């Protein structure tokens, strides 16, 4: 019989979600959800554990769906540009978004959408509509080398002089690809990028691509400081070795989020985390509990769901029990 997890006392309904968002996904102060090491545990067991952790919470259910083999991403309509924190804006075409971190020294973008046209209309135009000057874009952090994340980067570099950052492995991945930005700055693992009074930590989380990067950065809401994260690349790879790399990245990044006190999650693919719906909630209820604030225990539950789903995917790919999934670099972290 597989070992059980530490599970939130109850899942939240969508109606309850707004009221409890600031308290975190896991009910009970300090509760930490974890996927316990196991022998002879099947992929189905891990998937069941992920669902048990999720309860009926729409954020976690969306994450489970996105990590399920064969998932087909939706193509939702583009939302209006929106600040989801005092210093964080979402500029989106619906299926993929750019995050704009607004600092005292200028703007740092996380990703750059699909194309120069979207960078001009959605990113620059969206910033202007929110009262931010796109001419102050200083950096574009590209989380990984796929065109829907780097497509507008070269336009932003040429138009505003923004510096473009990517991990070396993914600079190599896109070398010579039409529409890719010219190689600029390399991201090193754990690098701290400071602009104005804001410091962003850039963490290697390979697996989705060889050079996927996930940022951790501060945000404020109604005068309260929080720490946010954005997982750099969601869709798990098919190859067994890449799945092992991905799971190791989840374990490593989970420890980083714990140490940094991360309590906010936001994705550049909003279908992964119920993001568009949470944006709509903020539009209709602009004050009070921010639904992107999961709490530190809730954030750990989010990462635990990722871990369970990846262990299941790995066990599936290995065609064996989770004893194989457990042998992932000794579960070494960071």
Phi, psi and omega in degrees: 000129185291150177294149180268163181263163163284118190239141174306147184300328179200146173283163181253142172282167178298324179294320180287337189304313182299320183292326185258002186305316184290344180273348179098165183286328181269123177283147182097121185299131173075003180295129179247123178270136181216148173266113185286143173304148184212157167244149179054040176255133186271166175302319180300324177297315180296318179297321178295322178295320178299317180293324178294318176299321185288328186057230175248024179288122186293331178295312182287326177294322176296321178296316178300315179301316183293334180265004181274134180302134179088003180298135177252112182298140177283169176237073183289162176293152180289132175278165174292151174305142187207138167277122176260347167223171181301331187231025178218122180245150174249126180238109198227149169257008177108299181276336179215147185230160168249135175259129179249112176270118187263109184248171178291345180251006182132196188245135170250125177262138169257106182075169193216024177062199193272332194200169175299320180298317178290325177298320181289311187277314187275314182282298182295314179296320179294318177301315180300319181295337178267004179085013177255144184268114180298340177295345180266009174294119182257324184222146169240111177268114179266117186289331176193165190274057171243144190300332179283357177248331180252356192305325181263003188295318182294323176301314182294325176294314182289321185281321188240359181075019180293142173272139184251128181244140175204155176293145183307320182299325180273335166302317178295323182299322186260003182303125178082359180282128178303133180088352179284149178291153174294141183300132183232261186258137176273138172270132173259153185296124181082005181306142177250117180258118183248131174223125187059230181263010186249130176242128181248130176263130183248114189249132174294128174222062184295160180144303174297315167224169181295336184239029180300139181233139177239124182271150170236130187205154180279148172221163176233149177218118181050043176084355180259133180276138176229167172244130184247158172222156172224116180292130194286334183200118194270310191299117181293147179284167180274325186291139183301316182296323179288326175296321177298318178298316181300313181296319177301321177295320177299314180297316180296313183291328177300319177293321178297318181294324177298312183295326181278351182071035182294131179227008181230137176235135175213141183241148173280353169245094191291348175286345181288331192223026179062030189291317181296322179293322177291325174298317178297321178300318179294325178294323182274336178228074191289346180242158178099212185297129178269121185292349176276350176274107182267344189083158182293320177293320177295323177295322179292326175296319177304313180292327178295323176296318176301314182299314181298317180295320181288324176295323176294316179298321180292318177297320175300312184294325180285341180067029183213188179282172186287002172300325176290320180295331183288336183274057181254093177049035180064020185056029180291146184235149169059000000 
